[in-house]
Amino acid sequence: MENTYENLAEFTDVDQAADPGVFVDLLQRLDAMPQTVRLRELSYARLGTGRGVDVGAGRGTVVAQLTARGLTAFGVDLSAAMVAEAERLNPGHDFRVGDAYALPAGDGELDWYHSERVYIHLDDPDRAAAEAHRVLRPGGRIVLVDLDSDAMSVATDHPRAARAVLAASSDNLANGRSGVRAADTLRAAGFVDVEVQPYSPVHTDPAMVWPLYPGPGLAIAQETGAITAAEAEALTAEAWRRGADGTFLAVPALFVVSASKP
């Protein structure tokens, strides 16, 4: 089984990658998964109506889906390559190169704000949440969807080594526990009526979770001495073996966190 992408942390600067198309491919696979469809249904139900922004728009799928639901949506992404791909796939929709810390919207201009698997890459999530608070009107809704990458459950015959690799992968991200921290982040920014909906999908294909486990954590955990080279080799072989024989199981911890601006 071939793995073509393994470091989720590289999403922080897609345009500097040797091949940004690798990231587009990963998002395409994620968009098509039933687990992602269900996750987005949970997030969309909490947005309300009106005009808003999808921050970290990627291939533009969320903007297109929300527009089809009757909302007025535009997408912002830090990557020019992603914005170009979103425009190609979704002609007629509004996509802009932009920053979660400085959104192209005036004070109180928007009715809602949506962001999926983005805050995990932000080194200053409080600043991004404050910017969300700025652009939303009173009563406006924010929905953050993100991971606690340290809390993934995996079926393994090597639990100690697996825990070390998960911790290493999480620590490699700017904000690896974003999902479980998001409620506190929103409260600190001044949002109220914070609600948390956990979502734990089952994955049986190691290629789809490789950027989180075992992925980059294998090398990082070896560098810190948390696991040996032999343990890294055993975890890699186990993941692909379990994928081939149908016994691979990984259950990430995702959270849909919603709130209102008072």
BELMOTA-V728498 format. One record per helix or strand. SS is the DSSP state (H for helix, E for strand). FROM is the first residue (numbers start at 0). TO is the last residue. If there is no record, write none. Layout:
BEGIN
SS|FROM|TO ; SS|FROM|TO
END
This chain:
BEGIN
H|7|15 ; H|20|31 ; H|33|43 ; E|50|54 ; H|60|67 ; E|71|76 ; H|79|88 ; E|93|96 ; E|98|98 ; E|101|101 ; E|109|115 ; H|118|120 ; H|124|134 ; E|135|153 ; H|158|170 ; H|177|187 ; E|190|198 ; E|201|202 ; H|205|208 ; H|216|222 ; H|228|244 ; E|249|260
END
